[in-house]
Amino acid sequence: MKVLPASWGTERLTVRDANMEDVPHLQNVFNACSYVGAWDSSFYEETEEAFIKLVSKSLGLNHTAKDIFKMQSVFLRGGKDIIGYFHLFHDAPMPHRVWISMFVVHPHFQKNHYGSELAYGIWDQFKQLGEYEAIWLKVCLKNWPALRFWIDMGWRTIVHYEGDTVHADDTTAAVVLERKLSVLPA
């Protein structure tokens, strides 16, 4: 199975596999986004140990043949500071699919289209690999900024709905969105 390259880039970004030295920086980026927790319960202050586990898993320390997980750090081209990261699963939740399980850009770097450039770059990398049919991701319905972002980026097909059926302050619901790898963005 072909997997996302260990390093790649876009016009303004450099992307590479996360390593243990990245852990405090990855934690900082994620915790800076904890304000999203009001809309998406997967965002909260996270511990260093949690990031050590994620990076260990990505480095192959916990891989199984059917569980190909990759976490990559994102930098401005020529820069040394991590401005974001993402992690994903290859061949999940079903064969020939990619599941983006987390996608984060530090708030100081949002609104500069780095997220759009990164999302398109991920899509393009998998399209070039030629083994995958689509990329899936989950977005909480209360997270309007994320919904707008992913829909604008071409993730427009709902493949699954989960969560509460009634809207309230204490309920959650999400959609799994798909973007085919054979179709260019509109």
C-alpha positions as CSV (number, residue, x, y, z in Angstrom):
1,M,0.0,0.0,0.0
2,K,1.3,3.4,-0.9
3,V,1.3,6.0,1.9
4,L,1.7,9.7,2.2
5,P,5.3,10.7,1.7
6,A,7.5,11.3,4.7
7,S,8.0,14.9,3.5
8,W,6.3,17.0,0.9
9,G,5.4,20.6,0.3
10,T,3.2,23.2,-1.3
11,E,4.0,26.7,-2.5
12,R,4.2,28.1,1.0
13,L,4.3,25.1,3.3
14,T,6.7,22.3,4.2
15,V,5.1,19.1,5.6
16,R,7.0,16.2,7.2
17,D,6.3,13.3,9.5
18,A,6.1,14.4,13.1
19,N,8.8,13.3,15.5
20,M,9.3,13.3,19.2
21,E,11.0,16.7,19.2
22,D,7.8,18.1,17.8
23,V,5.6,17.0,20.7
24,P,5.6,20.2,22.8
25,H,5.0,22.3,19.6
26,L,2.1,20.0,18.5
27,Q,0.6,20.3,21.9
28,N,0.9,24.1,21.8
29,V,-0.8,24.3,18.4
30,F,-3.7,22.0,19.5
31,N,-4.2,23.7,22.9
32,A,-4.3,27.1,21.2
33,C,-7.4,25.8,19.4
34,S,-9.2,24.7,22.5
35,Y,-11.7,27.5,22.0
36,V,-13.2,25.2,19.3
37,G,-14.3,22.9,22.2
38,A,-17.5,25.0,22.5
39,W,-18.6,23.5,19.1
40,D,-16.6,20.3,18.9
41,S,-15.9,18.1,21.9
42,S,-12.6,16.7,20.3
43,F,-11.0,20.0,21.1
44,Y,-9.8,20.5,24.7
45,E,-6.6,21.0,26.5
46,E,-4.5,17.9,25.8
47,T,-1.5,16.4,27.7
48,E,2.0,15.9,26.4
49,E,1.6,12.2,27.0
50,A,-1.3,12.1,24.5
51,F,0.9,13.7,21.8
52,I,3.8,11.3,22.6
53,K,1.3,8.4,22.0
54,L,0.2,9.9,18.7
55,V,3.7,10.5,17.4
56,S,4.8,7.0,18.5
57,K,1.9,5.6,16.6
58,S,2.8,7.6,13.6
59,L,6.4,6.6,13.7
60,G,5.3,3.0,13.4
61,L,6.0,2.0,17.0
62,N,2.4,0.7,17.3
63,H,1.5,-0.1,13.7
64,T,-0.4,-3.2,12.6
65,A,-0.6,-4.2,9.0
66,K,-4.2,-2.8,8.7
67,D,-3.7,0.3,10.8
68,I,-1.5,2.8,8.9
69,F,-1.6,6.1,10.8
70,K,0.4,9.1,9.9
71,M,0.9,12.4,11.8
72,Q,2.6,15.2,10.0
73,S,3.9,18.6,11.1
74,V,3.4,21.7,9.0
75,F,5.8,24.6,8.7
76,L,6.0,27.8,6.6
77,R,8.4,27.1,3.8
78,G,11.9,28.0,5.2
79,G,10.5,28.3,8.7
80,K,11.3,26.4,11.8
81,D,8.1,26.8,13.8
82,I,5.2,24.4,13.5
83,I,2.1,26.2,12.5
84,G,-0.2,23.2,12.3
85,Y,-0.5,19.5,11.9
86,F,-2.8,16.7,10.8
87,H,-3.2,13.0,11.3
88,L,-4.9,10.5,9.2
89,F,-5.5,6.8,8.6
90,H,-4.8,5.1,5.2
91,D,-7.4,2.5,4.0
92,A,-9.9,3.6,6.7
93,P,-12.7,3.4,7.5
94,M,-12.7,1.1,4.4
95,P,-10.3,0.1,1.7
96,H,-9.2,2.8,-0.8
97,R,-10.3,5.6,1.6
98,V,-8.3,8.0,3.7
99,W,-9.7,9.3,7.0
100,I,-8.4,12.7,8.2
101,S,-8.8,12.3,12.0
102,M,-7.4,15.7,12.9
103,F,-6.5,18.9,11.0
104,V,-5.3,21.9,13.0
105,V,-3.7,25.3,12.1
106,H,-2.6,27.6,14.9
107,P,-5.0,30.5,15.3
108,H,-2.2,33.0,14.6
109,F,-1.8,31.5,11.2
110,Q,-5.5,31.1,10.3
111,K,-7.1,33.5,7.8
112,N,-4.0,33.4,5.6
113,H,-5.3,30.4,3.5
114,Y,-2.6,28.1,4.9
115,G,-5.3,25.6,5.8
116,S,-6.8,25.7,2.3
117,E,-3.3,25.2,0.8
118,L,-2.7,22.3,3.2
119,A,-6.0,20.6,2.6
120,Y,-5.5,20.8,-1.2
121,G,-2.0,19.6,-0.8
122,I,-3.1,16.5,1.1
123,W,-5.8,15.8,-1.5
124,D,-3.2,16.2,-4.3
125,Q,-0.7,13.9,-2.6
126,F,-3.3,11.1,-2.4
127,K,-4.5,11.7,-5.9
128,Q,-0.9,11.3,-7.1
129,L,-0.5,8.0,-5.2
130,G,-3.3,6.7,-7.3
131,E,-4.5,4.0,-4.9
132,Y,-7.3,5.8,-3.1
133,E,-10.8,6.8,-4.2
134,A,-11.7,9.4,-1.6
135,I,-10.8,11.3,1.6
136,W,-13.2,11.3,4.5
137,L,-13.4,13.5,7.6
138,K,-15.9,14.2,10.3
139,V,-17.1,17.7,11.2
140,C,-19.3,18.6,14.1
141,L,-22.4,20.5,13.0
142,K,-22.0,23.2,15.6
143,N,-18.5,24.0,14.2
144,W,-19.7,26.4,11.5
145,P,-16.2,27.6,10.6
146,A,-15.0,24.1,9.9
147,L,-18.2,23.2,8.0
148,R,-17.7,26.3,5.7
149,F,-14.0,25.5,5.3
150,W,-14.4,21.9,4.3
151,I,-17.4,22.5,2.0
152,D,-15.5,25.3,0.3
153,M,-12.5,22.9,-0.1
154,G,-14.7,20.4,-2.0
155,W,-15.8,18.0,0.8
156,R,-19.5,18.2,-0.1
157,T,-20.8,14.7,0.0
158,I,-22.3,13.5,3.3
159,V,-21.6,9.8,3.7
160,H,-22.7,9.4,7.3
161,Y,-24.5,11.3,10.0
162,E,-24.1,10.6,13.7
163,G,-25.2,12.1,17.0
164,D,-28.2,13.6,18.6
165,T,-31.4,14.2,16.6
166,V,-32.4,17.3,18.5
167,H,-30.4,20.5,18.8
168,A,-29.6,21.8,22.3
169,D,-26.7,23.3,24.1
170,D,-25.7,19.9,25.5
171,T,-26.2,17.8,22.4
172,T,-23.7,17.0,19.6
173,A,-24.0,15.8,16.0
174,A,-21.6,15.4,13.2
175,V,-21.4,14.6,9.5
176,V,-18.8,12.5,7.7
177,L,-17.9,14.4,4.5
178,E,-16.2,12.8,1.4
179,R,-14.2,14.3,-1.4
180,K,-13.4,12.0,-4.3
181,L,-9.9,12.0,-5.6
182,S,-10.9,11.9,-9.2
183,V,-12.7,15.2,-9.2
184,L,-11.1,18.7,-9.2
185,P,-12.5,21.3,-6.8
186,A,-15.4,23.4,-8.2
